[in-house]
Amino acid sequence: MSHPVPSSQPPAPARAWPRWLRRNTLELVACAVIGLGLLMLLQPFALVLYTWSFITMLAGTVMFMVVSKFPE
């Protein structure tokens, strides 16, 4: 009777997160939101875009901080 060889990896979680909720994907989205806010800040055409640029960058930064805690 042979015994199973113990593995050095921890067991897989019972339920995996959906692919779109993984850290890598959402970090890229958060970086894109921050970049969009930066573009809104630097454009000279529309005052409404300039007005919302700080809120957009802030939302992207908060999103990045939250998403960085998600599993890979």
C-alpha positions in Angstrom: 0.0 0.0 0.0 1.5 3.3 -1.1 1.0 6.6 0.8 0.4 9.8 -1.1 3.3 12.2 -1.3 2.6 15.4 0.6 2.7 18.4 -1.6 4.4 21.6 -0.6 1.6 23.8 -2.1 -1.5 24.7 0.0 -4.8 23.2 -1.1 -6.7 25.2 -3.7 -9.6 27.3 -2.4 -13.1 25.7 -2.6 -14.4 28.4 -4.9 -12.2 30.5 -7.2 -13.1 34.1 -7.8 -14.5 34.9 -11.3 -11.8 35.8 -13.8 -12.9 39.4 -14.1 -12.6 39.9 -10.3 -8.9 38.9 -10.2 -6.4 41.4 -9.0 -4.4 41.7 -12.3 -7.4 42.6 -14.4 -8.9 45.1 -11.9 -5.5 46.7 -11.2 -5.2 47.5 -14.9 -8.7 49.0 -14.9 -7.8 51.1 -11.9 -4.6 52.3 -13.6 -6.7 53.2 -16.7 -9.1 55.3 -14.5 -6.2 57.1 -13.0 -4.7 57.8 -16.4 -8.1 59.0 -17.7 -8.3 61.4 -14.7 -4.8 62.7 -15.6 -5.8 63.2 -19.2 -8.9 65.1 -18.0 -6.7 67.3 -15.9 -4.3 68.2 -18.6 -6.7 68.9 -21.5 -7.5 72.5 -22.4 -10.9 72.1 -24.1 -13.7 71.4 -21.6 -14.0 72.8 -18.1 -16.4 70.0 -17.1 -13.7 67.4 -17.7 -11.2 69.5 -15.7 -13.7 69.8 -12.9 -14.2 66.0 -12.6 -10.6 65.1 -13.1 -9.7 65.1 -9.4 -12.7 62.9 -8.5 -11.8 60.5 -11.3 -8.2 60.2 -10.1 -9.3 59.8 -6.5 -11.7 57.0 -7.5 -9.0 55.2 -9.5 -6.6 55.5 -6.5 -9.1 54.1 -4.0 -10.0 51.4 -6.5 -6.4 50.4 -6.8 -5.9 50.3 -3.0 -9.0 48.1 -2.6 -8.2 45.8 -5.6 -4.6 45.3 -4.4 -6.1 43.2 -1.5 -7.9 40.8 -3.9 -6.4 37.3 -4.6 -4.4 36.7 -7.7 
